Amino acid sequence: MSGSDAKNGAIPRTVWMLGLVSLFMDLSSELIHSLLPIFLVSGLGASVLAVGVIEGVAEATALVIKVFSGAISDALGRRKGLLLAGYGLAALSKPLFPLADTAGMVFAARFVDRVGKGIRGAPRDALMADVTPPGIRGAAFGLRQSMDTVGAVLGPALAVLLMLAWSDIRWVLWFAVVPSAIAMGVLFWGVREPAAATAPRPQRRFRSPIDWRAIQSFDAAYWRVVVVGGVFTLARFSEAFLVLRALDMGLSAAWAPIVMIVMALFFTLSAYPAGWLSDRVPRTTVLAAGLVLLVAADLALAAGEGGVWLLLAGAALWGLHMGFSQGILTALVADATPAGLKGTAFGIFNLASGVCMLLASVLAGWLWQFWGPTATFLVGAAFAAVALLGLVAMGRPKGPAVG
């Protein structure tokens, strides 16, 4: 971060560049993901349980890999190389989706894509923490999340327009290649590490990326965030089930991705204000609001008789809960850990979240297949309520956490 940024409290340039990278890569990814459940179920004949397994394993892989990438970035003292590797794998996976002719090939493409996400996620969050002063950390994470979700709005919107024009999912999926290439260009030329990170460092002998002595130094506040975040993740199964719910309620394959547009739009509108607010009131208060919104979203989506408007209301509430939780959770992790171990801290947090994400999506698919979509969303609401009770049990801090 430049000295002028530090003095006037401006969001660092690196955060803005990382936001642009996230915007273009998420545009690419969400164009694909908004159509992928339809492609799997209607085009390739996969079951809803199979969709849950594919999504659960893919998302869990991304989260679990973050434990290694975060710790390695701490050991190297450099983040950008891992970011290039992670975003590069994601970009390379995009052509694999339109080429797939079996659910197994889609799974392979999702796996490669999520490996890339796992490699880049923790180093990106750690780099943001490196360049951002504690007093504006919530705003910085919220800004990047908002820019990410701009891409998440544009991706499904482009998918709807292209499907209305051509109605050929395979052909539409090819469009995802272009924004992923733009993201790589912005990352390569636009993102800079702090001077200290690029200075020559003495060589270190190879060691396990998991430093157990470092982990033991994390205090109870960090582990409480890990536990609450894990239960929260059990309530947050893959958004693929929102698209399937749209199909279940009668929307066509071309219009079903509209739930992703609505969700991402409300996510975009809320992420930065929620991050800004969390710098001024206790972050746990903002996170509690996110859990209440998730309960409301699940209840709306469980109501099959409500029609399309209730479906869209549920998607909007889901997006609001994302805005009030995702950046806040990462800021809580950053607050609870020392500067030199933030990559490791984000990695451990995401390891726990990855296990919970796998369980959540597989359980959601199983419930849907054998008990129906209403059961899926009601169980999600129950897990969110449990997470809310756990958050209340953590107690209210005296003021905003600022690291």
VENPEKA-V910903 format. One record per residue. SS is DSSP state (~ for helix, > for strand, _ for the rest). Layout:
BEGIN
SS
SS
END
This chain:
BEGIN
_
_
~
~
~
~
~
~
_
_
_
_
~
~
~
~
~
~
~
~
~
~
~
~
~
~
~
~
~
~
~
~
~
~
~
~
~
~
~
~
~
~
~
_
_
_
_
~
~
~
~
~
~
~
~
~
~
~
~
~
~
~
~
~
~
~
~
~
~
~
~
~
~
~
~
~
_
_
_
~
~
~
~
~
~
~
~
~
~
~
~
~
~
~
~
~
~
~
~
_
_
_
~
~
~
~
~
~
~
~
~
~
~
~
~
~
~
~
~
~
~
~
~
~
~
~
~
~
~
~
~
_
_
~
~
~
~
~
~
~
~
~
~
~
~
~
~
~
~
~
~
~
~
~
~
~
~
~
~
~
~
~
~
~
~
~
_
_
~
~
~
~
~
_
_
~
~
~
~
~
~
~
~
~
~
~
~
~
~
~
_
_
_
_
~
~
~
~
_
_
_
_
_
_
_
_
_
_
_
_
_
~
~
~
~
~
_
_
_
~
~
~
~
~
~
~
~
~
~
~
~
~
~
~
~
_
_
_
_
~
~
~
~
~
~
~
~
~
_
_
_
_
_
_
_
_
_
~
~
~
~
~
~
~
~
~
~
~
~
~
~
~
~
~
~
~
~
~
_
_
_
_
~
~
~
~
~
~
~
~
~
~
~
~
~
~
~
~
~
~
~
~
_
~
~
~
~
~
~
~
~
~
~
~
~
~
~
~
~
~
~
~
~
_
_
~
~
~
~
~
~
~
~
~
~
_
_
_
~
~
~
~
~
~
~
~
~
~
~
~
~
~
~
~
~
~
~
~
~
~
~
~
~
~
~
~
~
~
~
~
~
_
~
~
~
~
~
~
~
~
~
~
~
~
~
~
~
~
~
~
~
~
~
~
_
_
_
_
_
_
_
_
_
END
